Amino acid sequence: MMAEATNVRPEERQDLAGLFSRLKRHLPIILACVIGFILLAWAVSTILPRRYTAAAQMEYTPQDAVAGTPQQQMSDLARDAKIDAEVQTMKSLPVAVRVVDQLKLDRDPALREAAREFATDAATGKQAIAGALLANLNAARVGTTSLFQVSYTDGNPLKAMQIANAFAQSFMAEDMKTKVDQFQQVNGQLARQVDALRRNVERADAAVAAFRLRNNLLAQPDSVTAEQEISSIRGALASARAEEAAARARSAASGSTIVGGGSTSPYSTQALSALRQQRAQVAARVASLQSRYGERYPALADARKELDAIDAQLTGEMRDLSRSAGSASQAAGQTTASLQASLNAAQARLASNVRASVELADLQRDAQNARDAYQQLLTTSTQQNAQQSIMRPDSRVAAPATLPLTPSSPNVPVLLFMGAVLGLAVGLAIAYIRERWVQGLDTVDDVETMLGVDYFNSVPTPASSIEKPRTSDPAEATLLHPLSAYTEAFRNLATSLSYAASSVQGGKVLGITSALPKEGKTTTSMSVARVLATGGSRTLLLDTDLRRRSVSVALVPQAKIGLGEVLAGTASLSDVIAREEATGLEVLPLAPTVGTSPHMFETQEFTALLAELRGRYEHIVVDTAPVLAVADTRVLAHHFDALALLVRWRSTPARAARAALHQISSVGSGVTGVALTMVNLKVQAQSGYGDPSYYADYMKDYYAQS
């Protein structure tokens, strides 16, 4: 049954193996690009000037705090920021100017020439040379460590080493200069602050001294002593008051005795006691004389006079005693008043001292605070001076630059690698363009996806499918190598065509055509016919290519008459049919005198002839002209029971094949299937993923190789 051309199916997604397989098709071009660019990179590396890079390695080791103070701990963030700052300082202009001065690079002709690029109105000659140095300098941190590297690149390796080491030394010198300037600035500020605080201390001490003098506080007031004094005075005052009361009582008693005239008194002195004793004796004698002798006894009168004299003495003595008691009472009152005054004065002094002590304490506290601040700042200043004496740069040279033995530029391995990468990129780009713009068909997927028809098989070239071919003629290879993969490909095609034709009643006519010339159509027609004939089938090969007559030229080169004469009735089939003895194949040729008009295939004679041939042969293989070249195949198409369209592998444009399918379908016929011809089996086995030929290496031992 004839299949008509259908709409092209959407392209299926390619898996990874398919993509790799397609990539392998362009491997020669990709390799050529890679090798070419590698060679180009090598050539460039030989032209470029040699430059050498010397690198010195620095380590950030911040100085410890001054002895006796806690060591300053730096956070990771602050440490990273400080190292980054060190790297930037390394690339600063002041450091570069130091290098110029250290190595006297302002006398270097090469650097002076390079410095012209950096010369400006604002830049001095040294600064311009320093700018030229910085253009060839690189400083960067080594990973996340405390190391950073300074490198210099120059055409002279010795010069590169010297400048790199000079940058390291100049960096440390610049760091020290910055530190010294900072310390001097800080010390100046500290000195001014210390002087100001010293004056504050002096003013505070003067205020304390003036307050002491003003408040008569030459010594530190002692509230405890004052309170003890007050307590003592209070005790003395109490005693004085008791004594005063006793004195007043005595004074009052002595006064009453005198006023009352009593001879007795609670108060007594030695004289008073003697008088009282004497009076008692005289009074006893008076009483005795009075009772014994009566009132008129003369001795009684004398005794009474003596008693009166003694009473007068007692009264005088008592009067003196009263005056003495009054004086004692007055003295006791004065003592009490004096003690009360002392107590009041002591209490007043205590209150005054308390108030003065509070104010004095405030003044002393202010003075002490001033002294503390002064002492603290003085200590800080001393520490600063001590730290300045042991000051060193925060970074040190961990590894000085050494003489570079190999150039850093051009980096030949890197250039070659870049050339390889660029070549690979260009090769892949070319491969992509070729893959996108290629017009040929490669595998069964291409045929079925891009043409929308069934795929028969691939027909390889003899060279790729026969290990040692004994002929260069592709048509003869089927005879000389009947068990090869090459011949088997034609058997597969013949089987596919025969099977397709068998579905039609009386189907025997097998048409073979192509879209364009030189696609292996004649070789395929001859080979298919031969494998059918050698297989025992009575087969006729009919040449219908009126212009080329390729089958006739190859198999019946001496033919004088042929198909045209049979149709004209001037010759019979037996006169024109030739037989190939080796295969038993019979051939109906075209004579050189045949015309080129396709109308001969539209005649009743041709139809009748074809019907007669159907009765004689089991298979009739028809070699036709290219579809796009002439109209012959379209005229013949409806006579075919099966039609194979040959497409040259990776050569025939898919558009041409689709155009051929369209032209055949335009006359109401169709193509049974498509076969790829002239396939390089070895290449297809490497890059034809998805095609049966991709597995040729697995099957090669199955076929005879010679």
URNOR-V293656 format. One line per field, one symbol per residue. phi: phi as a letter, one per 30 degrees, with the letter a starting at -180 (. if undefined). psi: psi as a letter, one per 20 degrees, with the letter a starting at -180 (. if undefined). burial: b if it has 24 or more other ideal C-beta (glycine too) atoms within 12 Angstrom, else e. Layout:
phi=???
psi=???
burial=???
This chain:
phi=.dcddcdddddddcdddddddddddceeddddddddddddddddddddddbcbcbcccbdbdddddejcdddccdedddddddddddddecddedddededdchddcddddddddddcdbddcddddddddddddccbbadcicddcbbcbbcadcddddddddddddddddddddddddddddddddddddddddddddddddddddddddddchcdcddcdddddddddddeddddddddddddddddddddddddddidccadcbbddddddddddddddddedddddccjdcdddddddddddddddddddddddddddddddddddddddddddddddddddddddddddddddddddddddddddddddddddddddddddddcdbddbbddaddcddcbdcbddeedddddddddddddddddddddddcdcdcbbdddddddcibdcdaccddedccbdbdcacdeddddddbdcddddddddddddddddddddceidbdccbbbdbdiciddeddddddddddddjddbcccccddcchdddddcbdcdcbaedddddicaceddcdcccddcidcbcdcdedddcdddddcdddddddddddddccdbbccccdedddbceddddeddddabccdbdehbdddddddddddddddcicacdabbdchdddddddcbcejceddcdddcdddcdcb
psi=pppqprqpqqpqpprghgghghhhhjgggghggggghghghgghhhhqqpqqpppqpqponqprrqpiqqpppprhghgghgghhgghhhjqghghhgggggjliiiogghhghihhjprhiprghhghhhhghhjqppqqncjajqqppqppriohghggghghhggghghghgggggggggggghgggghhggghghggghghhhgghhgghjlmhrppohggghgggggggghgggghghgggghggghghghgggijqiqqiqqrgghhgggggghgghhhghghghgiahjphhhhhghghghhghhgggghhgghghhhgghgghhgggggghggggggghggggghgghhghhhgghgggggggggggghhgggggghghhhjqrqiqrohoqqrophqqipqngggggghggggggggghgggggghhiqirqgrhggghghhkrqpfaporqhhiipgmqjqiohhhhhhhmhjrhghhhhggggggggghhiipokoiooqprrhrrljkgggggggggghggijjpoqpopojnhghlggghghmhjphqbgghghijiqrghhhpqpohhijpqporpqhiqajpihhiiqhggggghhghhhhqhpopoorqqgigrighhhihiiphpppoppppkgpqhhgghhggghghijjarpgrppprlpohgghihjlpiqhihkhhhihihqpi.
burial=ebbebeeeeeeeeeeeebeebbbbbbeebbeebbeebbeebeeebeeeeeebbbbbbbbbbbeeeeeeeeeeeeeeeeeeebbebbbebbbbbbbbbbbbbbbebbebeebeeebeebeeeeeeebbbbbbbbbebbbbebeeeebbbbbbbbbebbebbbbbbbbbbbbbbbbbbebbeeebeeebeebeeebeebeebbeebeeebeebbeeeebeeebeeeebeeebeebeeebeebeebbeebbebbebbbebbeeeebebebeeeebeebbeebeebbebbeebeeeeeeeeeeeeebeeebeebbeebbebbeebbeebbebbeebeebbeebeeebeebeebbeebeebbeebeebbeebeebeeebeebeebbeebeebbeebebbbbbeeebeebeebbbbeeeebbeebbeebbebbbebbeebbeebbbbbbbbbbbbbbbbbbbbbbbbbebbbeebeeeebbbbbbbbbebbbbbbbbbbbbbbbebbeebeebbbbbbbbbbbebbbbbbbbbbbbbbbbbebbbbbbbbbbbbbbbbbbbbeebebbbbbbbeeebebeebbbebeebbbbbbbbbeebeeebebbeeeebeebbeebbeebbbbbbbbbbbbbbbbbbbbbbbbbbbbbbbbbbbbbbebbbbbbbbbbebebbbbbbbbbbbbbebbbbbbbbbbbbebeeeeeebeee
